[in-house]
Amino acid sequence: MKTRLDLFEYLAQLGIKTTTVEHEPLFTVEQADEIALSISGGHIKNLFLKDDKKQLWLVIAEAHAKVDLKQVGVALSAPKLRFANEQLLWQHLGVKPGSVTFFALINDPDHKVNVILDKTLLDYETINAHPMENTATTSIPVADFKKFLEATKHKAQVIDLQGYTLGKL
């Protein structure tokens, strides 16, 4: 599994410039709110999910967005959508609970994880995520986030969490 250092090397190879702020470990959006005040851009939460069809999903949502798993499951045709366990998280993304991040998609070369992006995040110039560990926050321009997804060959579906409708990135 690739590490935080591997991630930063990969981003540099892609010509993606980021900034990273070190901080105490953060496990919840509430804990992250204090840090968010000093870092501009969209702050996110990442939900690693599975369904009854054994599909895996990474929902990248604005930090305070309400995510109704039942409604998301209906929109995705993903029956009984629920949180995946720690073993699946490690196996497919190589991170531990509390450190779930879209950056971990570098650990999914077989593209087993479906990516769902909250539409509101596209309104920001920059979004912020943990760089494989919850002891830091890395800011990345939205355009470079898209470049990162392309480089890892992950296609994101965009979801409007107000009406639970899908679109493409």
Residue, then its C-alpha position, 0 to 999 in steps of 0.5 A: m500500500k502506498t503511504r503519505l510520502d508516496l502520495f506526495e511523490y505521485l502528486a509531484q509527478l503529476g505536477i499537482k501542487t498542494t499545501t499541507v497543514e499538520h495538526e492533532p489527529l481528527f476523527t470527526v467533522e466536529q473536531a475538524d471544524e476548528i482546523a477548518l477555520s484556518i484553512s480556506g476552501g471546501h472541507i469534506k468528509n469521506l464515507f467508505l460504503k458497501d452494498d448488498k451487491k458487494q460493490l464498494w463506494l467512496v462518497i466525497a461530501e461537503a463536511h456538513a452535508k446530510v447524507d441519507l444512505k438510503q436515498v444515496g443507495v436508491a440513486l446509485s441502485a446500491p441496495k442496503l448501502r452501509f458503512a464498510n468494515e475496517q478490513l475492507l477499508w484497509q484492503h482496498l484503500g490502505v487507510k485506517p478509520g478516521s483517515v478515509t480520503f479520496f487520496a487513498l484511491i492511489n491504493d485502488p489500481d483495480h478500480k474496485v471503489n466507485v467514486i461519488l462526489d457531492k455536487t457542492l464541492l465543485d463550487y469551491e476553488t480548493i478542497n481539503a482532505h487528509p493525506m492518508e493520515n488524519t494528522a494533517t489536512t492537504s489542500i488541492p485545487v478542484a481542477d487538480f483533484k479532477k486531474f488526480l482522479e483521471a491519473t488514477k483512472h477513477k471516474a466520479q459520479v456527481i450527486d446532488l445531495q439535496g435531490y439525490t440525483l446523479g450526474k457525471l464529472 
